[in-house]
């Protein structure tokens, strides 16, 4: 059984199908999913879905795209909600220098602020990093003492060498549909460099749809396709990949049962 460690059931493309997606999880080989917040509205909606379903969990966070909209009121609301048994992390937070939808200095400030929030809530952080791994490490080093409940690099796209840099923070790494793409050499090198006990699977659905469905809407059930490719690269059985990554997910997000 697989765990999709990062999906967006609140996205407008998936929300109308969310009940059907969740009800079909056992048949799809899914033991659980984590629906991830990227702003206040998606975080609250994710918690509502998670609270209504046994094998769904959620995170709360403000994505770097929306960093210029973050405020203390939102952080206080997240802090209150974080005690809920279904809230397993703070994320997705981080830096995105590819789109630069919020000023970079604001992104760094909001990133550091949410690391502090995760520390206050005793929760791991789920990081979104794109074209900003150097600055991400700088922020993490400055906040090192507050990164004491776990770090996950979602949809990891950094180098194999950078894996070792993040290992200093005892980080976990999640891989999704990108490892099935034709131009995935860098992703596969990074995948091979990640210690087995720090590896997670995800879909990031409805985005990043794996081959052979690339270009169409992604779903949590397609995490099996990610597992198949990971198994090929790592010389493991799909069953072993499922067991290892599920155990790792539950260890990191330790409120999951």
C-alpha positions in Angstrom: 0.0 0.0 0.0 1.2 3.5 -0.9 1.0 6.9 0.7 0.8 9.9 -1.4 2.7 12.4 0.7 1.8 15.5 -1.3 -1.5 16.1 -3.2 -4.0 18.9 -3.5 -7.5 17.6 -3.1 -8.7 21.2 -2.7 -7.6 22.2 -6.1 -10.5 23.2 -8.4 -9.7 20.3 -10.7 -9.9 17.7 -8.0 -12.3 19.1 -5.5 -15.4 18.0 -7.4 -14.0 14.5 -7.4 -12.5 14.4 -3.9 -15.1 12.1 -2.4 -14.7 9.6 -5.2 -10.9 9.8 -5.1 -11.0 9.1 -1.3 -13.5 6.3 -1.5 -11.5 4.5 -4.1 -8.2 4.7 -2.2 -8.2 1.1 -1.0 -8.9 -0.2 -4.5 -6.1 2.0 -5.8 -3.6 0.6 -3.3 -3.5 3.8 -1.2 -3.1 3.6 2.6 -3.3 7.4 3.0 -2.9 10.8 1.4 -1.7 14.2 2.7 -3.5 17.1 1.1 -1.3 20.1 1.3 -2.1 23.7 2.0 -0.6 26.6 -0.1 -2.6 29.5 1.4 -5.2 30.1 4.1 -8.2 29.0 2.1 -6.6 25.8 0.8 -5.3 25.0 4.3 -8.7 25.3 5.9 -10.4 23.4 3.2 -7.8 20.6 3.4 -8.4 20.3 7.2 -12.1 20.0 6.5 -11.5 17.2 4.1 -9.0 15.5 6.4 -11.3 15.7 9.4 -14.1 13.9 7.5 -12.0 11.0 6.3 -10.0 8.5 8.3 -7.0 8.0 5.9 -6.6 11.7 4.8 -4.3 14.1 6.6 -3.3 17.7 5.8 -0.8 20.5 6.2 -1.2 24.2 6.7 1.0 26.8 5.0 1.5 29.7 2.7 3.3 29.0 -0.6 6.1 31.3 -1.7 3.8 32.4 -4.6 1.5 33.9 -2.0 4.1 35.1 0.5 3.2 38.7 0.0 -0.3 37.9 1.3 0.9 36.2 4.5 0.1 37.9 7.8 0.2 37.3 11.5 -3.5 36.7 11.6 -3.0 33.7 9.3 -0.1 32.4 11.4 -2.1 32.7 14.6 -5.0 30.8 13.0 -2.6 28.1 11.8 -1.1 27.8 15.3 -4.5 27.2 16.8 -5.4 24.6 14.1 -2.1 22.8 14.3 -3.1 20.9 17.4 -5.7 19.0 15.4 -4.8 15.3 15.1 -5.2 15.5 11.3 -2.7 18.4 10.8 0.7 16.7 10.3 2.9 19.5 9.0 3.5 23.1 8.0 3.7 23.5 4.3 4.1 23.9 1.5 6.5 26.7 2.4 9.8 27.8 0.9 11.2 29.7 -2.1 10.3 29.9 -5.8 12.6 32.0 -7.9 11.3 30.5 -11.2 8.0 32.4 -11.2 8.9 35.1 -8.6 5.2 35.8 -7.9 6.2 37.4 -4.6 9.4 39.5 -4.0 12.3 37.3 -3.1 13.1 39.2 0.1 9.4 38.7 1.2 9.6 35.0 0.3 12.7 34.5 2.5 11.1 36.4 5.4 7.8 34.4 5.2 9.8 31.2 4.8 11.7 31.8 8.0 8.6 32.9 9.8 6.8 29.7 8.9 9.8 27.6 10.0 9.4 29.3 13.4 5.7 28.5 13.3 6.5 24.8 12.7 8.9 24.9 15.7 6.2 26.4 17.9 3.7 23.8 16.8 6.2 20.9 17.0 5.5 19.9 13.4 7.8 19.1 10.4 8.0 21.5 7.5 7.2 20.6 3.9 9.3 22.7 1.5 8.7 23.9 -2.0 11.9 25.0 -3.6 12.4 25.9 -7.2 15.6 27.5 -8.6 16.4 28.6 -5.1 18.3 25.8 -3.4 21.2 28.0 -2.3 19.1 30.6 -0.7 16.9 27.9 0.8 20.0 26.4 2.6 20.9 29.9 3.8 17.5 30.4 5.4 17.6 26.9 6.9 21.1 27.5 8.4 19.9 30.7 9.9 16.9 28.9 11.4 18.8 25.7 12.2 17.7 25.5 15.9 14.0 25.8 14.9 14.2 22.9 12.4 13.9 20.3 15.1 10.8 18.4 14.0 11.6 17.2 10.5 12.2 18.6 7.0 10.7 17.3 3.8 11.9 18.6 0.4 8.7 18.1 -1.7 9.1 17.3 -5.4 12.9 17.4 -5.0 14.6 18.8 -8.2 18.0 19.7 -6.8 21.3 17.9 -7.6 22.6 14.7 -6.1 25.4 16.8 -4.5 22.8 19.0 -2.8 21.2 15.9 -1.2 24.3 15.8 1.0 23.9 19.4 1.9 20.4 18.9 3.1 21.4 15.7 4.9 22.9 18.0 7.5 19.3 18.8 8.5 18.3 15.1 8.5 16.0 15.9 5.6 13.6 13.7 3.8 13.1 13.9 0.0 9.9 13.2 -2.0 9.8 12.3 -5.7 6.9 12.4 -8.0 5.9 12.2 -11.7 9.1 14.0 -12.9 11.1 10.9 -12.4 9.1 9.2 -15.2 9.8 12.0 -17.8 12.3 11.5 -20.6 14.5 14.4 -19.4 14.7 13.0 -15.9 18.5 12.3 -15.7 19.2 14.8 -13.0 16.1 13.7 -11.0 17.1 10.1 -11.2 20.7 10.9 -10.1 19.3 12.7 -7.0 16.9 9.8 -6.4 19.8 7.3 -6.3 21.7 9.6 -3.9 18.9 9.7 -1.3 19.3 7.3 1.6 16.5 4.7 1.5 15.3 5.7 5.0 14.7 9.3 3.8 12.7 8.6 0.6 9.0 9.5 0.1 6.6 9.2 -2.8 4.1 11.9 -4.0 2.0 12.9 -6.9 1.6 16.7 -6.4 -1.7 16.1 -8.1 -3.4 17.6 -10.1 0.1 18.7 -11.3 3.2 16.8 -12.5 1.3 13.9 -14.0 3.6 10.9 -14.7 4.0 9.1 -18.0 1.9 7.7 -19.7 -0.7 10.2 -18.6 1.5 13.3 -18.8 -0.6 16.3 -20.0 -3.7 15.1 -18.3 -5.0 15.6 -14.7 -2.9 13.8 -12.1 -4.5 11.7 -9.3 -3.3 10.1 -6.1 -3.6 6.7 -7.6 -0.8 7.5 -10.1 1.7 7.3 -7.2 2.0 3.7 -8.2 3.6 4.8 -11.5 6.1 6.8 -9.5 6.9 3.8 -7.4 7.4 1.6 -10.4 10.0 4.0 -11.9 11.7 4.4 -8.5 11.9 0.6 -8.1 13.5 0.3 -11.5 16.2 2.9 -10.7 16.9 1.7 -7.2 16.9 -2.0 -8.0 14.0 -2.7 -5.6 10.7 -4.4 -5.9 7.6 -2.1 -6.1 6.4 -3.8 -2.9 9.6 -2.9 -1.1 9.4 0.7 -2.3 5.9 0.9 -1.0 6.8 -0.4 2.4 9.9 1.7 2.8 8.4 5.0 1.6 5.2 4.4 3.7 7.3 3.8 6.8 9.3 6.9 6.1 6.2 9.0 5.7 4.8 7.9 9.0 8.1 8.4 10.8 8.3 12.0 9.5 4.7 12.9 9.9 4.4 11.1 13.2 0.8 12.1 13.9 -0.2 9.6 11.1 -1.4 6.3 12.5 
